[in-house]
Amino acid sequence: MPTDLINLKPQRVCLIKPSSLGDVVHALPVLSALRDHWPQAQFTWVINKGLRGLVEGHPDLHEVISFDRAAMTATPQGIARFLQFLNVLKSRHFDLTIDLQGLLRSGVMAAATGAPIRVGVGEAREGSRMFLTHRIRPEPTVTHAVDKLLAVAEAFDADVRLPRFEVTIRDEDRSWARQVLGTTPRPILVLNPGARWLTKRWPPAQFAAVARRAVAERGVGLVVVGAPEDRPLAESLRASLAGLPLLDLAGRTTLGQLAAIASLCDVFLSNDTGPLHLAAAVGAKTVGVFTCTSPLLTGAYGPRAFSARSCVWCAPSFVKNCDRLECMSELSADRVWPLVQTQLDKGRVDQSAA
């Protein structure tokens, strides 16, 4: 642990973690740990414009700076916008910058802040390490993404023993969610069949098989969520449910509304993708489905998170495209249902004890 970092007492700290949704959620405990360690400091978070709502209003943040990636293209106008953005970072006169992304773009951002101390993750790629003054490597036994990021906070001697995920849900989003869910039977099972990688998308028919059993045995109300591009998956799920009632919110929520829905549900069943981690962060009981990835590395974090993973010969392959997709049938609904059942039953126990 570098002694010069242990004794540091910065006043203005910049955290760079622009994307993606799940990765930003994984980084939230770093902010809380450092805020507890440096109560006098002001913290700024640099984040992609579309994810701003995830950290805006966070009680530990002084400022949020949006990075509009779509507007900063390789054109004269886009380059000019990027240079303006870098000037904004420079104008804040940060004492310390922490690059939690570890890519070339975030490295350039770190350099642009002009902070005398620029700390990054040990797995920094694309040449981003050249912009850092310190690079933190976690112990080889540390595997999960959250714990790897917390190693950065620990390098400053921050207490990371109890990671805290702080997601601010606005009152209007919570009220909207309560109204939307008003007539949905309890307990509520939320289904998230989308994922950016094809190899992470457990088939809608498998989600439907679990959902049908949950309705038959536990009388659940069903809700499907997802991004606008997940609309075809939601429609396929509806068809596989064969007429069972389904509240379809896929492509129809903001990030804040999705967080509110997750916070009010009883179980959140999802592929390994951003909404799964958001749901866990707001305290939902989750069941994550891992086909080509590993919950040991990127599973939803915490005691309320369960994971089902494929046991095919190539798992976890971490490939984005595959012609075989044996994992999609090998990881059957019969294997996922007991985890959902346990989470639903835990919910009934929790409510009776409340």
Secondary structure, 3 states (H helix, E strand, C coil): CCHHHHCCCCCEEEEECCCCHHHHHHHHHHHHHHHHHCCCCEEEEEEEHHHHHHHCCCCCCCEEEEECHHHCCCCHHHHHHHHHHHHHHHHCCCCEEEECCCCHHHHHHHHHHCCCEEEEECCCCCCHHHHCCEEECCCCCCCCHHHHHHHHHHCCCCCCCCCCCCCCCCHHHHHHHHHHCCCCCCCEEEEECCCCCHHHCCCHHHHHHHHHHHHHHHCCEEEECCCHHHHHHHHHHHHHCCCCCCEECCCCCCHHHHHHHHHHCCEEEEECCHHHHHHHHCCCCEEEEECCCCHHHHCCCCCCEEEEECCCCCCCCCCCCCCCCCHHHHCCHHHHHHHHHHHHHHHHHHHHHC
